[in-house]
Amino acid sequence: MDKYRIVETLTENQVSDLMDLYKNEFWCDKRRREDVVKMLAATDVTIGLVDESDRLIGFTRVITDFVYRATVFDVIVNPTHRKMGLGVKLMDAVVNHPKLQAVETVGLHCLPKMIPFYERWGFTDDVGEIKFMRRRTSG
């Protein structure tokens, strides 16, 4: 396997790479660069996986209060680099991140087919009576 390294801040070129990653997924293919830049600035923990030429080939981010709750978002790997264990590297980086070690509960949203992937880190869809709710703004 080629060499990859983790970065916690994205360069301008890596933001462009992230936009390309987002275009491949139904859940984020409409994101605009100006909004993504704003989102990155407000993200508490950013984890990028870059190849030897500093191209972003994997990404995830975490929003947290660093005590009680954290939520993992946007776990994504370039389609050309899938089935190589890079999603595992991203999630390992999240669960082992020094700033997240004291957080009481870490959550994420995923499609049902992805549940087995996340279970290896102790994530479960057995949340009792708790229901996810959301409010969407127009636009």
Secondary structure, 3 states (H helix, E strand, C coil): CCCCEEECCCCHHHHHHHHHHHHCCCCCCCCCHHHHHHHHHHCCEEEEEECCCCCEEEEEEEEECCCCEEEEEEEEECHHHCCCCHHHHHHHHHHCCHHHCCCCEEEECCCHHHHHHHHCCCCCCCCCCCCCCCCCCCC
